[in-house]
Amino acid sequence: MTDTQASANTAAAQSRKRLDDALDYPDVPLRQRSRGRFVSLFAGAGGLDIGLVLAGFEPVWVNEFDPSAFATHHESMARLREQRPHFRQDPVAVLGDISTIASADLPAAGSADLVVGGPPCQGFSVAGKMDPDDPRSRHVFTFFDVVERVQPKVFVLENVKALYANRRWAGTRAAMFARAQELGFNSEMYLLNASHFGVAQARERLVMIGVRAELGEPIAPVPSTASNPPSVRSALVNLPTYGSPGNDAFCKARITLAKSPVMRRSPYAGMLFNGAGRPLDLDRPSSTLAASMGGNKTPIIEQNVLEDPTDSSWVRDYHSALWEGREVAAEREVPSYLRRLTVQEAAEIQTFPRGLHWRGPQSMQFRQIGNAVPPRLGFAVGEAVAAILDPADG
């Protein structure tokens, strides 16, 4: 090898390293060609869409109702378009209620291979009212109306666990399957745990996949970390130190002890503190990061244990003292190293791109994160869709 060739190879290697250093999800291979086009409804901040882009799909039409989430979504897509060669054009992005958009402004028949969306879940969620008459629940069927118009090869509908498992929604599930069959799709519902797909969060979600009957049957996303799910600690160590740039979107809500704590066997369940924000076990996946985060509903971190895993846990010690009757509730002072999760930490647990500029007030930022499909889970869904569209595509 000549000195010139060696120099060229070194320069190329340095160039690749600079790309990897700047690349979101450097472990996901770059694709030169798109595996298909998709329409995204109820897109939120773009968690599912990010995952699909990583899997090689290209968004062509996007809709979201909330202006803050819409702005965050735009930034996340612009960022990925700079990094992913197959993603060539900005999608048509429409802000507004999908049910009020004029027919002429909806995506045309044949414009996409895939229609995806997570219709509002408040009517179905156990965290909400579980009201069958909640008008937001009707958006599940608005989703199918768009599927009927676009006539994709595959659809993916995401929603809360209750829609999959709760007997109250048996009629809704039956109606969803019937509507899919009416439109010519074979469909299946899967209950997916995000921690089985590289996400440091035990977040369970319904994913319904429909496939044109002539193309075959749905394929379930393949878990990658079911036997060894990532921990909160493994996610947060990737971030800058708490309080420094890149991890400084603080939640300022005070942490005080509950005067009448709700006790459970685990110190990370029940309610030891004011509000619904529970402490996180740093060595396990977190519980579901809810859209209601913000204020005293924001989860709690033991900073000393995050910095040093061998340090003693104040939360465990306090819980044991209450459980064993050695102390009365609220007699202690909460130490200063107990603090709330930052916006960036919540986004990191959800596997969003690091450094993404979250739009809107902090309460809206937390809501966008809590409402989202984790991008790593979205990537697994995208890989399953790719296997349906082209079984020979590796």
N, C-alpha and C positions, 0 to 999 in steps of 0.2 A: 504493500500500500504506500502510495506517495504521500509526502507531507501535505500536499494540497488536498488529497482525498481524506486524509486523517483530519485535517482542519475542517473540511466540509462536514464530515460525520460528527465531529464534536459540536459544530454549530447547530446541526440538525437536532442532535440530542438535547442541547440546551434549549432550543426552540420548543421541542416537545415538552420538556420539563416546565418551561414557562406556561405553556398551554395547560398542562395538568394542574399547575399551581393555581391558575385562574379559573379552572373548569369546575363548575358545580357537578358533583357526582362523578369524579374522575374514574371510578371503577366501572362505570357503565360505558360500553363501547360506543364510539361515534359511528353513525350510519350515513352513508352518502345518498341513499335513496329512501324515500318515504315508504312505509309499509301500508299506508292508507290514510285517508282524510277523515276527520271527525267533526261533528257538531256537538257543542257543549252547552247544555241548559243548566240553569241554577248553578253557575260555575263558581261562585264564591271567589275566594282568593286564588283558586287555581290548583289546589292540591292534586285532584284527580288528573287534571290536564297536564300538569308538570310530569306526572308519572307516565302518561301516555306519550308525551313528547320524548321522554327518555327511552321509551320502548320503540320509538321509531315512527310514531304517528304525527300527523300534521293537522293542527286545528284550522278550520276554514270559516267557522261561524260560531260566535260565543255570545251568550246572553247571561246577564246578572242584574238583579234588581237593586242591590245596595250600592250607592256610589263609592263608598270607601273600599269595599271588596272589589268592585269593578276596577278601580284605579290600581290596587295592589296586583290584581290579575294582569292588567296591561303591562306593568313593570316586569312581572315574572316571565311573561311570554317574550317580551322584548329582550330580556336577558338571555333566555334560552336560544332565541333565534340567532344571536351572535355566536353561540357556542356549538350548535347542532347543525351540521351541513345539510341534512335532509329537510330542515325547517326553513323554507325559502321565502314565504310571504306572510305578512301580518294577517291574522284572521279578521273578517268582518266582526266588529264588536258592537253589540246593541245593548244599551242600558235601559232597563224598564221591566215591567211585569210581562212575562211571556204571554199571559192570557189576553193582554190588551194590544199586542203588537199586530199591526195590519198584516193580512195574509200575504200581500205583495212583498213585505219586508222579511218574511220568514225564508229560511233556506229552501232551495228548490229540490224537486224530486231528482234523485240521482247525484246530488251534490256531495255526498259523503258516503263512505263505507260503514261508518259507525256513528251512532247517536248515543251520547252519554249524559248523565245528569243525576244530581242528588236533590230531588224535590224537597221543599221545606218539611222538616220532620216534627215540628212542635205539636201537631195534632196526634202524632203516633208515640212520641217519646214519653217514657215514664217520668222524665224530669219535667214534662209539661202537664197539660190537663187531660191528655188522652181523650180528647173530645171528638167523637165521630163526625160532628157537625162543623168542626173547625174548617173554615173555607180553604186554609192552606193545605189540608189533606187532599183536596181535589186536584192539586197540582200533579199528583202521581198520574192521573189520567190525562192531564194536559200534556205530560211527557209523551204518553202514547199517541196523542193526537199529532205531535210533531214527528214521531216515528212513522206514522201513517203517511204524512206528507213527504218526508225525505226518502222513505223506502230504502233504508240502509241494509247492509248484509247482516249486521250485528247491532244489538243495543246493549247498553250496560246501565242499570238503574241502581243507585246506592241509597241506603236509608238506615234507620236505626234498628237495633236488635229487636225491639218490641214488635215491629212490623213483621218480622220473621217468626217470632216465637210466641207472642201473646194471643190468647184465644179470642180476645176482643176484636182482633183484626183478621180473623179467619175468613170472614166474608170479603174483606178488601183483598186479601191474598188470592182468593178464588177468582175475584173479578179481574185482578191483574193477569193471572194465567189465562183466563178466558179471552181478555183483550189481546194478549200476545198471540194466542192461537188464531183468533179472528184475523189478525194482520199477517198470518203466515209464518209465525216463528215457533220453533221449539224453544222452550225456556226452562230455566232451573234457577232456584234460589240457593245461595250459599251463605252461611254464617262464617265470616272470616275474622280472625283475631289478628290485629295488626302486629302484635309481638312475634307472630310466626313468619313475618315478612320483613324483618330487619328494622322494626320500629320499637323503640324503648317505651312501649305503651300497650297495656292489655286492653285495647280498644276493640270491641266487637261490633261489626257492622254487617248488615244485609247487603249482599251484592247479587242482583238478578241479572243473568246473562241470557239474551235471546238471540237465536241464530235462525236465519232463513231456512225453512224446512229442506230445501233442495241442497243446502250446504252441509247438513248433518245436525249434530247435537252440540250443546254447550260443552266447554271444557273448563274445569275448575282451575283457578290459579294455584300454582305449585308453591307450597311453603318453603322457605329457605332457612328459617331459624327456629322452627318449632321445638327442637330439642335443646336449644341453647339461646333463648331470647335475650336481646340486648338489655342492659340495665340503664337506669337513669344516669348513673355515674359515667357509663361508657359514652353516653351522648354528651353530657355536659363538659367532660374534659376536653372536648374539641373547641370549646368557646374561649374567648379571652377571659381573664380573671374578672370575677364579679366586681362591677363598678368601673371597669375600664372601658374605653371605646369599643363598641361591638357587643357589649353585654351590660349596658347601663340604662335600659328602659325599665326603671324601677317601678314596682308597685308599692306605694307608700302606706298602704293600709296597716295600721298597728296590729300586732299580735298580742292578744291577751288571753288568759285562761278562761274557759267556760266555767261559770259558777255552778252549773248543773250538767256536768259532762255526760255524754252518751258513751257508755263503755262497750267495747268489743274485745275479743281476745287479742287481736292485733293492735299495736299502738298506732298503726297507720289507717285504721278504720274508725268507726264511731265518730265522736266529736269532742276532742279535748280542748279545743280553742274556740275563740269567737268566730262565728261565720262558718261557711261550708268548706273553706279551704283547709284541706287535711295535709299533714306532713307526708312527704314522699320517702319511701324506702329506697335509698340510693342504689342498693345492690339488686334491685328487681325492676322489671318494667313498671312504669307508673300506672295508676288507674286512669280511666278515660279523662283526658283534659277537656273539660266541658266548655261550651260556648258562653256559659255564665261567668267564666273567670273575670277577674277584675275586683278591686276592693278586697273585702275579707272573704271572698269566694275563691281567691287565688291560692294555689297550693303553697306549702311551706317547705323550705330547705333548711337543713342544719349545716351551716357553712363550715363549721369546724370538722364535721364528718366528711364533707365533700373534699376538703383539703387534705385530711388525714384519715383514711379508713380505719386506722387503729384507735382513733380517739373515741372516748365514750359518748354514747348518745343520750342527751338530756331527755329527749322524747321518750325513749324506752324506759329510762329510769323513773320518770314521772308517771308513766303508765303503770309500771310495776308497783309503785308505791300506792297508787289508787286501787289497783286491782287486788292487792293484798291487804288493803285496809290500813296501811301504815301512815297515810296522810289523808287530810281532808282536801277536797278540790279547791283550787284557786288560792292556796296559801303561799305559793312560791311566786317569785318574780321570773318572768320569761327572760332568758339570757339574750344579749344583743346579737349573738351569732345565729339566732333563728330569724329568718327573713323570708319574704315572699319570692316566688318565681318571677323572673324577668320575662318581658315579651320575647327577647331573643332565646331564652332557655326553653320557653314553651314551643317556639318555632323549631328549635333544634330537636326536641323530643318528637315533634311531629314530622321531622325529616325534611323541612323546607330548606331552600338554599340559604346558606349563611350570608348574612349581610343584606338580606332583602329589605327594602324600605317599606315598612307597613304603613298604610295610609289611614287617616282618620284619627280621632282621639283614642287614648289607650284602651278604653272599654271596647271600642270597635275593633281594635287590633287583636285583643284577646278573643273577641267573638269570632273574628275571621279564622283565627288559628283553631279554636275549639270546634268550629263548624266543619272544618275541612277534612277531606280524605287525606291521610298521610301520603305524600308523593311516592314513598317506597312501596306502599300497598298498591297505589295506582299503577306503578311500574309492573308489578306482578300481574295485575289485571290486564294490562296492555300486552304482556307476553302471552297470556292465555288467548286473547283476541287474535294476536298474530298467528298463533298455532291453528286457530279456527279458519282464518282467511287463507292461509297457505301452510298446510301441514309439512311441506318440505322446507319451510323457512326456518333455519336454525339460528 
